[in-house]
Amino acid sequence: MRILKASSFLAAVCLFAGTAFSWAETVRVGTWKTQQTIQPFVYKQFLAQGQPVEVRSFTNPGDMKNALLAGSLDVTGTTIVQAIISASKGEPVVIVASMASKCSALVVRKESRITKASDLKGKKIGYVPGTMHQVLLLEVLAKAGLTPKDVKLIRVDFFDMLTALSRKQIDAFLSGEPYPTIAQLNGVGRVLSYPYFGDSVGTINSAMLTTRDEISRHPGRIQEVVTAHVKATAFLKKNNDAWIREAAQFGFDPKILKAAANNIDLSWDIDKNYIRHTKSLAERMKALGMIERMPNIESLFDTRFVAAAKKTLKATK
């Protein structure tokens, strides 16, 4: 883990920020069009005046990571799970800020006779690989005495979960908001559980990811993006109406977004507990067979940018 403790880093950031953001080069950021990953869509309000930003939306965390490694993105939102998977393969990814916590729920069809996790045996369950939802689903099955072989796991994009459930292509899904809330409100499904881990892992979910090369070549650019992320998150958390209004532009009913907000916690900070939770999650993923080896969790994080942004945020209050 890289910790801000020397004036040299701040000096470098200031030097690069003074030059890098005089260029017309567009900052390229990846994310999903969801309520809990909305921050990049309001970065423009908090970046240096006139600095162009292009926000590219994805439906799969693996695609985001691939675009980042290919150089098509400077920074991207992704799942903590995907970051761990990438790091376990030796890919040069770095988490520079958190993004959201909670957000998950296990949903079954409203008319089904499924009342507990063990009832999922033999059922078709929708999930998205490389997400916290996948880990939670495997954990739910394990606690119920089931293995993935006891059910039929079907890959379904987030945006297709409701359609698959309503058409009876799947019997259940474990996915992110607002789809569990929509399923409840439109009568298609009901929430069986909010299967979060205890204190060992907590409710961590998504984060902002970049590469070691990007940090080395453009520290000022990364600092500007992280500072914008911190300010955007703080603004949206403080102004719930603005959060709902911005998210409604993705085509969601504001009433649904307000209800889903109860299961979402926007975030930006990285503290010792966050890193501890990530390490515990990686250990659980290895036990579940999702990764072959434990990555170095300390080196997966670079907290210098959040630390510097935190100072900026305090100075503006």
N, C-alpha and C positions, 0 to 999 in steps of 0.2 A: 504494500500500500504506500503510495506517495503522499506525504503529509506536508502542508505548507508550513515551513519553519525557517525559511531563509529569504532575505530581501532580494536575493538574486533572481528568484522565480518571479516575484512581483515586478521587478525591474524589466525582466524579459517580456512579460505579458504587456506591460505598459509600452515598451518599445515597439513590439509587434502590433499592438492595438492601434498605435499611432500611425502605423504605416499600412497594415493589412486592411484597415477599414476605410482607407482613402481610395482603395481600388474599387472598381465597379463589379468585381467578381461576386457572383451570387452565392449566398450560403445555402447549401442544399440539405434539407432535413427530412427524414422519413418518420411516419407515424401511421396510426389507424384513424379513421373517421369515427371515433367513439368519444363519449363523454369523459372517460377516464384517461384518454390520451390526447386531449384537446390542446394542451399548452402550445405546441409549435404553431398552431393556427393563429395565435395571438402574439407571437414573438415580435412581429413587425412593430407593434406599439412600444416595444422595450429595447429594440436594437438601436444602434447609432442612427441618427437621422439620415435618411437617404440610402441606408444600407439595404440592398435587395435581398430577399429571402424567398426561396422556392420550397414549398412544403409538398412532399410527394406522399400520397396515401397508398397503403398496402393492406392486404387482408391476411397475410401470413408472416409470422415473425422470422421464419427462415429466409424468406425472400428479402426482408429488410436487411438482415445480416449479410446476405450475399451481395446485395447492392452496395453496402458499406465497404466490404472487402474488395469489391471490384472498382472502387473509387468513384462510384456514381453518387454517393452521399458523403457529406462531411460528418454528420452526426445522425443517429437514428434512435427513435424509441424502439424498445423491444422488450421481451420478457426476461426476467432474471434467469429463468430456466434456459432460455436460448443462449444467454450470455455464458452460463455455466457449461453448457454443451460445447459451445465454441472454444472456450478456454481449455476444456478437457482435451480437445483435439489439437491444442497448440496454436490456435488461431490468435493473431495479435489484437484482440479486442480489449477495450478498457471501459469500465463504467465510470462516468463523470458526474452523474446526478441520479437521484431516484425520480420516479415519475408518478406511480400510483400504488396504493395498497388496497387490500380487500378485493372487491369487484366480482367475485365468483359465486356460483350457486349450482346445485344439482337439481335439475328439473325433470319431471316425468309427465306423461300425458295425464290430463285432468281426470279422465275416466278410468285410468288404469288401476289395477289392484295392488300396485307397488306402494307399500307403506313403510318399508325399511330397506336398508341397503342389501340385505341378503336376498330380497325379492328380485334383485337385478339379475340373478343367475339365469343364463340363457337369453337375456334380453339384448337388443341392439342399442348401443350407446354411442352417441355422437361426441366427438372431441376434436381439438386442434392440436397436432403434435408440436412439441417445443414450447408449451405454455405451462403456466402454473396450474391451469385447469387440468392438464394431463396428469401432473403429479398428484393433485388432490384426488382425482378420480382413481388412480392406482392405489392411493392410500385408503380411500373409502372401501374399495374392493378388498384390500388386505385385511382391514379391520373387521370386515364381514366374513372373513374366512374364504374369500374368493380370489382367484387369479385371473389374469386377462384371458386365459383359455376357457374360463367358465362363462364368459360373456362374448358378445360380438362387438368389438370396437370398430367404429366406422369413422373415417376421417371426413369431417364436414367443416367448411369455412364458417366463421362466426356468423356471417350475414345470411347463411343458409340454414341455420339451426331451426328456426321457427317453421320454415317451409317443410323441412324434413320431418319434424315432429307432427305437424298438422296433417301431412300426407301419410303418416304412419310408416315412414321409411325408417324411423328410429323410434325406440320406446322411451328414451331418455337422453339428456345431454348435460354435460358439465361445461359451462361456458361463462363468459363475462357479461357484465351489464352492457346495455340495458335489456338484453334478450331474455333473461330470467323474469324480469319485471314485466316485459311485454307479454310473455307467455301467460303470466298470471292474470293480467288485466284484460287480455282479449279472450280468456277462457280456454285457451288451448292446453295450457299446462299448469302445474302447481310445483312449488319449491319443496323438494324432499328434505334438503338440508343446505346449510351454509357451512361446508366442511373444512373450516380453517384449522391449521395446526395450532398447537398451544404455544407457549413462550419459546420453545426451541427454535421454531421457524417464524412464528408470528404470522402476519398477513401480507408480507412483501409480495409484489406482483411484477411490476415493470420498472424500467430504468432507461436512462439515456446512455447510448453506447457510441464510442468512436474507436479509432485505431491508434496504436503507438506511433505510427508514422505521421498521422495527422497532428498528434500532439507535438511531436518533434519539429515538424515543419511549420505548423501554424498555431502556436500556443495562444496568440492573441485572438484568433478566430474562435477557438474553442472557449476561451474565457468569455468572449462576448455572447456566445450562444448559451453557455451555462448561466451567465448573469441574467440574460433575457428569460431563460427558463425559470429561474428562481423568482424573478419579478412577476412573470406571467402566472405562476402557480399561486403566489401570495395574493395577487389581485383577484384571481378566480375564487379562491377560498374565502376571501373577504367579501366578495360581491357575488352572492349566489344567483341573483337574477341575471347578471351578465354571463355567468357560467352556463345557465340554462339557455339563455338566448343564443349564445354562440353555438352550443351543441345542437340546438333546434335546426340550425342551418344544414345539418347533415340529413335532415328529413325526419327526425324523430318528433313525436308529440311532446310538447313541454310538460304535460301532466305525467307522462311516462318518465321523463328525465328527472322530474322532481322526486318521484317515488324511488327511482333507481339510485339517486344521490345518497340515500341512506346506507347503501352498500358500497360506497366508493369513498376513498380518501386520497385526494390529490397530494403529491409530495414532491420534495426536491432534495432534502437533506440526506446526508450519509453520515451516520454516527457509528460508534463502536457496536451498538446492538444490531444495527442494520447489517454490518459486516459479519457479525456472529450468526445472525439468522441466515445469511447467504451461505455461510460455511456449513451450517446444520442442514440446509436444504440440499447442498451438493452431496453431503454424506448420505442423505436419504435417497437421493436420485441414484447414487451408486448402489445402494442396497436394493433398489427397485430395478436395477439393470438398465437404467437410462443412460448411464455413462460408464465407460470401462475403467477410467482412472480419475482420481481426485485432482482437480486443477489447483494451482496455488491461488487461493482466494485473496490473499493479501495483495498480490500483484495484479489482480483483476480490477482493483479500484485505484483511482487517482483522485484523492479528496482535495487537492490543492485548489481546483477551480471553484468548488462549492465553498471552500473556506474563504476565498477572496470575494466571491459573490455575496456571502453572508455579511461581510463587512460593508459592502456597498449598500445592501438592503438596510442595514442598521443606520447607515449614514443618511438615508433618504427619509427615515421616519421622523 
